[in-house]
């Protein structure tokens, strides 16, 4: 798991959908029909977000530098 679930913020929108994000990874969000699904979706979105940052030459947030290593 990339992030501890305690590092993920959850809120429920007016339609009942759960939205997940983290201050550790600005700009990354995910949603799900349950809290659990939102957290799992956020974990997947976080990996894709970090790959996109790396591929575009943008810096990896410091909280992930020791956890996120890409190999050729």
Phi, psi and omega in degrees: 000129182290317180238142172292136180306334178290344179269000181252128177271139179235142172214154180253130180277180184294341178268000179091000180279138178271133180245131181242140172204177180211138177294342179286343183221073182304140177090354180255125180220156174209167180220167178195165179285341177226166176301315182300313180297320179297319179295314179299316179296324178293321179301316179294318180295324180297318178297313179297321180296314180295321177297317179296320177300312181297313182297331180269001178082008179276153184289146174281131178305143186305325181299342184246355185300325180273350182254342190242103181234125177258137176244156181281000000 
